[in-house]
Amino acid sequence: MDNTVLYNLTYGLYVVGAMDGERPVGCIINTCFQVTSENPILAISLNKNNYTLEAIKRSKRFSLSIIAEDSDELIIPTFGFQTSKTANKYEDFGFTMLDGTPIVNGKFAGRLVLEVIQMIDNETHEVVLARLVNTMKGTGTPMTYAYYHKVVKGHAPKNAPTYRKEEDPTVKKYVCDVCGYVFAGDIPDDFVCPVCKRDRTHFHLME
Ligand SMILES: Cc1cc2nc3c(=O)[nH]c(=O)nc-3n(C[C@H](O)[C@H](O)[C@H](O)COP(=O)(O)O)c2cc1C
């Protein structure tokens, strides 16, 4: 079976936001689709290691911010490559509460608020089915996963369902030993990690 055919599936990119008690948490997902049309139900897939899933299990609601091509370029590294267990991902952006869920401030193509209906166990991930309870219009062109790969030259970390071990064998990759952020290409000596602000000495060539 040739699993590379899966690369032809298309996706958007989203920030999931949820409250962990009094604290906002969240992560990046590409796995979101609309399941029903009337009184819409949506589905998202979350890795069991992601702290955001634990918070959603408790709070039973979450927001989705639809990432646009002109959303802040640090949104994906900040929300997608470190865990809310230890990081306050909203610190540099700020957030606003919408129906009991945090939405990260900034430019997005729209916002959705959802209430959990059920969770379906799928080995490494859980699929969360949720009812749409509110929406907010945004601006810009929604970012597709293909755009993220081709234009932003980003990749998916281990916890993403679409993780690819071998993204581009010709490009050298350096991983930050503090936060896991990956830099692809020739890394400058004065490079500073955009997520945790550590210097070049924390970056190691990936195998
Ligand atoms: C482009 C991209 C797509 C991702 N897609 C998913 C996804 O669909 N589901 C998922 O569980 N994690 C996905 N992730 C990984 C999570 O965002 C990541 O593991 C995050 O650090 C989890 O944070 P948390 O522990 O605060 O929940 C993706 C990350 C990136 C960068």
The ligand as a Gaussian input file, in Angstrom:
#p B3LYP/6-31G(d) Opt

LIG

0 1
 C        0.496000      22.084000      10.765000
 C        0.109000      21.327000      12.002000
 C       -1.014000      20.506000      12.012000
 C       -1.385000      19.808000      13.166000
 N       -2.514000      19.047000      13.163000
 C       -2.905000      18.397000      14.297000
 C       -4.140000      17.689000      14.347000
 O       -4.922000      17.661000      13.387000
 N       -4.458000      17.038000      15.498000
 C       -3.638000      17.048000      16.593000
 O       -3.968000      16.439000      17.610000
 N       -2.464000      17.743000      16.585000
 C       -2.093000      18.429000      15.466000
 N       -0.943000      19.164000      15.464000
 C       -0.050000      19.082000      16.633000
 C       -0.440000      19.948000      17.835000
 O       -0.779000      21.265000      17.457000
 C        0.752000      19.954000      18.787000
 O        1.035000      18.634000      19.220000
 C        0.602000      20.875000      19.980000
 O        1.890000      21.090000      20.541000
 C       -0.307000      20.340000      21.074000
 O       -0.372000      21.288000      22.108000
 P       -1.119000      21.022000      23.496000
 O       -0.357000      19.959000      24.237000
 O       -1.065000      22.351000      24.192000
 O       -2.520000      20.583000      23.189000
 C       -0.583000      19.908000      14.341000
 C        0.514000      20.778000      14.349000
 C        0.869000      21.481000      13.192000
 C        2.063000      22.400000      13.223000

